[in-house]
Each structure stands twice: as C-alpha cells, then as structure tokens.
Amino acid sequence: MTMKSMAAAYVAAGLAAMAATARAAEPLISLGIGAASCERLAADLKPAEGPKNPVNLVLVAWVQGYVSAANIALLEEDGRHVDMNTLDETRLLTEIQAFCKANPDKKPVTAVDEMIRKSAKVKTAWESGTVQWDEDQ
C-alpha cells in the first residue's frame, strides 16, 4: 500500500469513525488533539485497539502530519529527516499514553517533539530552499 493510499484510508476511516462517535470525540478534534491536555487524552487512548479507536486514529494522523512538517524543517536545516516508518502506530500510541499518564499537566505534542529529537535521522540529498510557500519567491 502506498503512503498516499494509506493516508487516504486513514482519512476515510477517521471520518467514518468520527461520524459514528462525534459526541465523544468532537471536543478533542475541535481543539486539535496534539494540543489537548494530557489529562484529558490519556484515558481516551487505547493502544491495543489501534486505528479502530477514533481517538487513536485522530492522534496517529495528527502525529504523521506534525512529523512531516518537522521533516521539512529538518531537511531545510541540514538535509536530514526522521524515517516515519520507525514511528509505527503502536509505538506512538503507547509512548504518548505513557507520557500523558505521567504528565497530565502537559500536552501530547511535547511527547512527539521528544520522539523527533531522539529519533535517528536519515541523511538525504536535499536542496535547501526547494519548498517555497512565499508568493514573493
């Protein structure tokens, strides 16, 4: 399964799960799950359920987007990036849940930032400045 089709499957499954459980999941989704409080998120994460759990699904999708953005910054800085294949669903959910249980006053994004910092980086040929989001360039 290609990364593009996998992402589409995640989004489709997420939308279906969210529609079915909108009442329970909506507050976390509307806040942005990575910025939600750990106190609130820890009990809702169920790593053993994988993406069948809508909160798990939303968090994994959010982390993938966040790490993708971080990878652009890392690539622009020195041509290195985090291999996202090392951040599988079970690892992400388990580590974030453990972090949140131990740190209810923090946010899940803090755990993700730590994962990014500690992850091995892969050197890649990258021409700095190839991502141009500014219209003036």
DRENPA-3360 file (N, C-alpha, C; in nm, 2 decimals, always signed):
BEGIN
1 = MTMKSMAA = +0.09/-0.12/+0.00/+0.00/+0.00/+0.00/+0.09/+0.12/+0.00 ~ +0.07/+0.21/-0.09/+0.15/+0.33/-0.10/+0.11/+0.43/+0.01 ~ +0.20/+0.52/+0.04/+0.18/+0.62/+0.15/+0.06/+0.70/+0.12 ~ +0.03/+0.74/+0.00/-0.08/+0.82/-0.04/-0.21/+0.74/-0.02 ~ -0.22/+0.61/-0.06/-0.34/+0.54/-0.04/-0.36/+0.50/+0.11 ~ -0.25/+0.49/+0.18/-0.26/+0.46/+0.32/-0.32/+0.59/+0.39 ~ -0.27/+0.70/+0.35/-0.32/+0.83/+0.41/-0.47/+0.84/+0.38 ~ -0.51/+0.81/+0.26/-0.65/+0.82/+0.22/-0.73/+0.73/+0.30;
9 = AYVAAGLA = -0.68/+0.61/+0.32/-0.75/+0.51/+0.40/-0.77/+0.56/+0.55 ~ -0.66/+0.62/+0.60/-0.67/+0.67/+0.74/-0.78/+0.78/+0.74 ~ -0.77/+0.87/+0.65/-0.87/+0.98/+0.65/-1.01/+0.93/+0.64 ~ -1.03/+0.84/+0.54/-1.17/+0.78/+0.53/-1.22/+0.71/+0.65 ~ -1.13/+0.63/+0.71/-1.16/+0.56/+0.83/-1.19/+0.65/+0.94 ~ -1.11/+0.76/+0.95/-1.12/+0.86/+1.06/-1.25/+0.93/+1.05 ~ -1.29/+0.97/+0.92/-1.41/+1.04/+0.91/-1.53/+0.95/+0.94 ~ -1.53/+0.83/+0.90/-1.63/+0.73/+0.94/-1.64/+0.71/+1.09;
17 = AMAATARA = -1.53/+0.69/+1.15/-1.53/+0.67/+1.29/-1.57/+0.80/+1.37 ~ -1.53/+0.91/+1.32/-1.57/+1.04/+1.38/-1.72/+1.06/+1.37 ~ -1.77/+1.03/+1.25/-1.92/+1.05/+1.24/-1.99/+0.96/+1.33 ~ -1.94/+0.84/+1.35/-2.01/+0.74/+1.44/-2.00/+0.78/+1.58 ~ -1.89/+0.85/+1.62/-1.86/+0.88/+1.76/-1.84/+1.02/+1.78 ~ -1.91/+1.11/+1.70/-1.88/+1.25/+1.71/-1.90/+1.31/+1.85 ~ -2.00/+1.26/+1.92/-2.03/+1.32/+2.05/-1.91/+1.30/+2.14 ~ -1.85/+1.18/+2.15/-1.74/+1.15/+2.24/-1.61/+1.22/+2.19;
25 = AEPLISLG = -1.58/+1.22/+2.06/-1.45/+1.26/+2.01/-1.45/+1.41/+1.97 ~ -1.56/+1.47/+1.94/-1.56/+1.61/+1.89/-1.48/+1.71/+1.97 ~ -1.50/+1.71/+2.10/-1.42/+1.82/+2.17/-1.27/+1.81/+2.15 ~ -1.21/+1.69/+2.15/-1.07/+1.68/+2.13/-1.03/+1.72/+1.98 ~ -1.12/+1.68/+1.89/-1.09/+1.71/+1.75/-1.09/+1.86/+1.73 ~ -1.19/+1.92/+1.78/-1.21/+2.07/+1.76/-1.09/+2.15/+1.82 ~ -1.03/+2.09/+1.93/-0.92/+2.16/+1.99/-0.79/+2.14/+1.92 ~ -0.78/+2.03/+1.85/-0.66/+1.99/+1.79/-0.59/+1.89/+1.89;
33 = IGAASCER = -0.59/+1.77/+1.86/-0.56/+1.66/+1.95/-0.42/+1.67/+2.01 ~ -0.32/+1.72/+1.93/-0.19/+1.74/+1.98/-0.17/+1.84/+2.08 ~ -0.27/+1.94/+2.08/-0.26/+2.05/+2.18/-0.36/+2.03/+2.29 ~ -0.43/+1.91/+2.29/-0.52/+1.88/+2.40/-0.44/+1.86/+2.53 ~ -0.51/+1.86/+2.64/-0.43/+1.83/+2.76/-0.41/+1.68/+2.78 ~ -0.29/+1.64/+2.83/-0.27/+1.50/+2.85/-0.36/+1.44/+2.95 ~ -0.40/+1.52/+3.05/-0.50/+1.47/+3.15/-0.63/+1.42/+3.08 ~ -0.67/+1.49/+2.98/-0.79/+1.46/+2.90/-0.77/+1.34/+2.81;
41 = LAADLKPA = -0.65/+1.34/+2.75/-0.63/+1.24/+2.64/-0.59/+1.10/+2.69 ~ -0.52/+1.09/+2.80/-0.46/+0.97/+2.85/-0.57/+0.86/+2.86 ~ -0.68/+0.89/+2.92/-0.79/+0.79/+2.94/-0.85/+0.75/+2.80 ~ -0.85/+0.83/+2.70/-0.92/+0.80/+2.58/-0.83/+0.72/+2.48 ~ -0.70/+0.72/+2.50/-0.62/+0.64/+2.42/-0.62/+0.50/+2.45 ~ -0.64/+0.41/+2.35/-0.64/+0.27/+2.38/-0.55/+0.20/+2.27 ~ -0.42/+0.20/+2.30/-0.32/+0.15/+2.20/-0.35/+0.01/+2.15 ~ -0.41/-0.08/+2.23/-0.44/-0.21/+2.18/-0.55/-0.21/+2.08;
49 = EGPKNPVN = -0.63/-0.11/+2.07/-0.74/-0.10/+1.97/-0.69/-0.05/+1.84 ~ -0.57/+0.01/+1.83/-0.52/+0.06/+1.71/-0.61/+0.16/+1.65 ~ -0.61/+0.17/+1.51/-0.69/+0.28/+1.45/-0.84/+0.25/+1.45 ~ -0.89/+0.14/+1.51/-1.03/+0.12/+1.52/-1.09/+0.22/+1.63 ~ -1.00/+0.26/+1.72/-1.05/+0.36/+1.82/-1.03/+0.50/+1.75 ~ -1.14/+0.58/+1.75/-1.13/+0.71/+1.68/-1.03/+0.81/+1.74 ~ -1.01/+0.80/+1.87/-0.92/+0.89/+1.93/-0.78/+0.85/+1.88 ~ -0.75/+0.72/+1.89/-0.62/+0.67/+1.84/-0.60/+0.72/+1.69;
57 = LVLVAWVQ = -0.70/+0.70/+1.61/-0.68/+0.73/+1.47/-0.65/+0.88/+1.45 ~ -0.73/+0.96/+1.52/-0.70/+1.11/+1.50/-0.56/+1.14/+1.55 ~ -0.52/+1.09/+1.66/-0.39/+1.12/+1.71/-0.28/+1.07/+1.61 ~ -0.29/+0.95/+1.56/-0.19/+0.90/+1.47/-0.18/+0.99/+1.34 ~ -0.30/+1.02/+1.29/-0.30/+1.11/+1.17/-0.24/+1.24/+1.20 ~ -0.27/+1.30/+1.32/-0.21/+1.43/+1.36/-0.06/+1.42/+1.37 ~ -0.01/+1.31/+1.43/+0.13/+1.29/+1.45/+0.20/+1.28/+1.32 ~ +0.14/+1.21/+1.22/+0.20/+1.19/+1.09/+0.22/+1.33/+1.02;
65 = GYVSAANI = +0.12/+1.41/+1.03/+0.12/+1.54/+0.97/+0.23/+1.63/+1.04 ~ +0.23/+1.62/+1.17/+0.33/+1.70/+1.25/+0.47/+1.66/+1.22 ~ +0.50/+1.53/+1.21/+0.63/+1.49/+1.18/+0.67/+1.52/+1.04 ~ +0.57/+1.51/+0.95/+0.60/+1.55/+0.81/+0.65/+1.70/+0.80 ~ +0.58/+1.78/+0.88/+0.62/+1.92/+0.88/+0.75/+1.94/+0.94 ~ +0.78/+1.87/+1.05/+0.91/+1.87/+1.12/+1.02/+1.83/+1.02 ~ +0.99/+1.73/+0.94/+1.09/+1.68/+0.85/+1.13/+1.78/+0.75 ~ +1.03/+1.86/+0.70/+1.07/+1.97/+0.61/+1.16/+2.07/+0.68;
73 = ALLEEDGR = +1.14/+2.10/+0.80/+1.23/+2.19/+0.87/+1.37/+2.13/+0.89 ~ +1.37/+2.00/+0.92/+1.50/+1.93/+0.94/+1.57/+1.92/+0.81 ~ +1.50/+1.89/+0.70/+1.56/+1.88/+0.57/+1.62/+2.02/+0.53 ~ +1.55/+2.12/+0.55/+1.59/+2.26/+0.51/+1.72/+2.29/+0.59 ~ +1.72/+2.25/+0.72/+1.83/+2.28/+0.81/+1.96/+2.21/+0.77 ~ +1.96/+2.08/+0.75/+2.08/+2.01/+0.72/+2.07/+1.88/+0.64 ~ +1.95/+1.87/+0.57/+1.94/+1.75/+0.48/+1.91/+1.62/+0.55 ~ +1.87/+1.63/+0.67/+1.83/+1.50/+0.75/+1.69/+1.50/+0.78;
81 = HVDMNTLD = +1.63/+1.38/+0.80/+1.49/+1.37/+0.84/+1.47/+1.25/+0.92 ~ +1.35/+1.24/+0.99/+1.31/+1.12/+1.06/+1.24/+1.03/+0.97 ~ +1.28/+0.90/+0.97/+1.22/+0.80/+0.89/+1.09/+0.77/+0.96 ~ +0.98/+0.81/+0.90/+0.85/+0.79/+0.97/+0.80/+0.65/+0.98 ~ +0.87/+0.56/+0.91/+0.84/+0.41/+0.93/+0.88/+0.36/+1.06 ~ +0.97/+0.43/+1.13/+1.01/+0.39/+1.27/+0.90/+0.44/+1.37 ~ +0.81/+0.52/+1.33/+0.71/+0.57/+1.42/+0.57/+0.50/+1.40 ~ +0.57/+0.37/+1.42/+0.45/+0.29/+1.40/+0.34/+0.33/+1.50;
89 = ETRLLTEI = +0.22/+0.29/+1.46/+0.10/+0.33/+1.54/+0.11/+0.28/+1.69 ~ +0.15/+0.16/+1.71/+0.16/+0.10/+1.84/+0.26/+0.18/+1.93 ~ +0.37/+0.21/+1.87/+0.48/+0.28/+1.94/+0.43/+0.42/+1.98 ~ +0.37/+0.49/+1.88/+0.32/+0.63/+1.90/+0.22/+0.63/+2.01 ~ +0.12/+0.55/+2.00/+0.01/+0.55/+2.10/+0.05/+0.51/+2.24 ~ +0.14/+0.41/+2.24/+0.19/+0.36/+2.37/+0.27/+0.47/+2.44 ~ +0.37/+0.52/+2.37/+0.46/+0.62/+2.43/+0.38/+0.75/+2.46 ~ +0.29/+0.79/+2.38/+0.22/+0.92/+2.41/+0.12/+0.89/+2.53;
97 = QAFCKANP = +0.06/+0.78/+2.54/-0.03/+0.75/+2.65/+0.06/+0.74/+2.78 ~ +0.17/+0.68/+2.78/+0.26/+0.67/+2.90/+0.30/+0.81/+2.94 ~ +0.34/+0.89/+2.84/+0.39/+1.03/+2.87/+0.27/+1.11/+2.94 ~ +0.15/+1.09/+2.88/+0.04/+1.17/+2.93/-0.01/+1.13/+3.07 ~ +0.00/+1.00/+3.09/-0.03/+0.95/+3.23/+0.07/+1.00/+3.33 ~ +0.19/+1.01/+3.29/+0.30/+1.06/+3.38/+0.30/+1.21/+3.39 ~ +0.24/+1.28/+3.29/+0.25/+1.43/+3.28/+0.11/+1.48/+3.25 ~ +0.01/+1.47/+3.33/-0.12/+1.51/+3.30/-0.13/+1.67/+3.27;
105 = DKKPVTAV = -0.04/+1.74/+3.32/-0.04/+1.89/+3.30/+0.02/+1.93/+3.17 ~ +0.08/+1.84/+3.09/+0.15/+1.87/+2.97/+0.05/+1.84/+2.85 ~ +0.11/+1.86/+2.73/+0.03/+1.83/+2.60/+0.11/+1.72/+2.53 ~ +0.03/+1.64/+2.45/+0.09/+1.53/+2.37/+0.20/+1.58/+2.28 ~ +0.19/+1.70/+2.22/+0.29/+1.75/+2.13/+0.43/+1.75/+2.20 ~ +0.44/+1.76/+2.33/+0.56/+1.76/+2.40/+0.63/+1.62/+2.38 ~ +0.55/+1.51/+2.39/+0.60/+1.38/+2.37/+0.65/+1.36/+2.23 ~ +0.57/+1.41/+2.13/+0.61/+1.40/+1.99/+0.74/+1.47/+1.96;
113 = DEMIRKSA = +0.75/+1.59/+2.02/+0.88/+1.66/+2.00/+0.99/+1.59/+2.05 ~ +0.98/+1.52/+2.17/+1.08/+1.44/+2.22/+1.12/+1.32/+2.13 ~ +1.01/+1.26/+2.08/+1.04/+1.14/+1.99/+1.12/+1.19/+1.87 ~ +1.08/+1.31/+1.81/+1.15/+1.36/+1.70/+1.30/+1.39/+1.73 ~ +1.32/+1.45/+1.85/+1.46/+1.48/+1.89/+1.54/+1.35/+1.91 ~ +1.48/+1.25/+1.96/+1.55/+1.12/+1.99/+1.56/+1.03/+1.87 ~ +1.48/+1.05/+1.77/+1.48/+0.95/+1.66/+1.61/+0.97/+1.58 ~ +1.66/+0.86/+1.53/+1.77/+0.86/+1.44/+1.73/+0.94/+1.31;
121 = KVKTAWES = +1.82/+1.02/+1.26/+1.79/+1.10/+1.14/+1.86/+1.04/+1.02 ~ +1.79/+1.04/+0.91/+1.84/+0.98/+0.78/+1.89/+1.10/+0.70 ~ +2.01/+1.09/+0.65/+2.07/+1.19/+0.56/+2.02/+1.17/+0.42 ~ +1.98/+1.27/+0.36/+1.91/+1.27/+0.23/+1.97/+1.38/+0.14 ~ +1.98/+1.36/+0.01/+2.02/+1.47/-0.08/+1.90/+1.57/-0.08 ~ +1.92/+1.69/-0.04/+1.81/+1.79/-0.03/+1.87/+1.92/-0.07 ~ +1.81/+1.99/-0.16/+1.85/+2.13/-0.19/+1.77/+2.22/-0.11 ~ +1.83/+2.29/-0.02/+1.77/+2.39/+0.07/+1.70/+2.49/-0.02;
129 = GTVQWDED = +1.58/+2.53/+0.03/+1.50/+2.63/-0.04/+1.41/+2.58/-0.15 ~ +1.40/+2.44/-0.16/+1.31/+2.39/-0.27/+1.16/+2.40/-0.23 ~ +1.13/+2.42/-0.10/+1.00/+2.43/-0.06/+0.97/+2.58/-0.05 ~ +0.89/+2.64/-0.14/+0.87/+2.78/-0.14/+0.72/+2.81/-0.12 ~ +0.69/+2.85/+0.00/+0.55/+2.88/+0.03/+0.52/+3.03/+0.02 ~ +0.62/+3.11/+0.01/+0.61/+3.25/+0.00/+0.58/+3.30/-0.15 ~ +0.48/+3.37/-0.17/+0.45/+3.41/-0.31/+0.55/+3.50/-0.37 ~ +0.63/+3.57/-0.29/+0.73/+3.66/-0.34/+0.85/+3.59/-0.40;
137 = Q = +0.86/+3.46/-0.38/+0.99/+3.39/-0.43/+0.97/+3.34/-0.57;
% end
